[in-house]
C-alpha cells in the first residue's frame, strides 16, 4: 500500500503489549498474525482484508474467545494442546467442541518465516501456557510453512516471482523436525504428529503443489522411530480434497474443518482415556 509504514503499527502494538501484558491481560495479536501473511490476507493497495484474510482473522478471534472460555473449567479434565499453522486455526473450534465435556482443548502456533527456528523458545511457550497442570496430549504439525516460497530475506513470496525458493528442503525439514521433537519431549505429554495436509495442484501464491511425500513420509518414519502417534491428516484429506477444501487454496471450508476435527477426535480420544 503506497505511503504505508508498517513499523508505525508495530510500534503501537509493541507499546500496547508492554502496557497490558504485565497486568495479565490476554492479547490476541492480529497485527503480528496478519503481517507475515499480508499478500494473501490484505487487498493490494488497501488496508481491507481479502475474503480469505477475513476468514482467517475471524478464526483467530473466535479461537481466542474460545480459549478464554477454557479458563476456570474443570482442572481435572484432560488437557490437549494442538499446535500448527492456519489449518489448525480452521479446525480448532470444531475440535474443541467435539471434546466438550471430555477434555479441554487449546491451540498454539509454531513458526512462520524464521530460517532458524528456536524450537526451545517455542516449546517453552507451550510449557508456560500449560501452567502447573501441563498437557496430557500435544498434537503438533509443522509443514506448510516449511514448504512455502520465500525470497533471499526469508519473506514470503509468490512461487513465480524471481528468486523465489522453497524455505526448507526435505532434508532440512527433517533436521528441524528432529529438533522440534526433542524439545517437545520435555513437556512430558503424549505426543501426536499430524501430517501436513494436501496442496492442490492448481494452488497459486507462495505455497504451490509439490511432492509432499518427500516431506510427510520421512516425517512419519521419524515419528515411528520416536514412538510418536501419527494422525495422518494428509491421507484423510487427499481423496476428499474437492469436498473439503477451498478451491485453489491450502485452506479448508467450514465443513472441511469439521471433518478434520472428527479425524482429530478419532485419534486423540483414545489417548486421553488411557491417561
Secondary structure, DSSP 8 states (H G I E B T S, - for coil): -TT--HHHHHHHHHHHHHHHHTTT-----HHHHHHTTHHHHB-TTSSSB-HHHHHHHHHHHHHHHHHHHHTTS-TTSEEEEEEESHHHHHHHHHHHHHTTTTEEEEEEE--SS-SS--HHHHHHHHHHHHTTT--SEEEE---HHHHSEE-TTS-B--TTSTT-EESS-HHHHHHHHHHHHHHHGGG-SEEEEE------TT--SSS----THHHHHHHHHHHHHHT-EEE-HHHHHHTTHHHHB-TTSSSB-HHHHHHHHHHHHHHHHHHHHT-
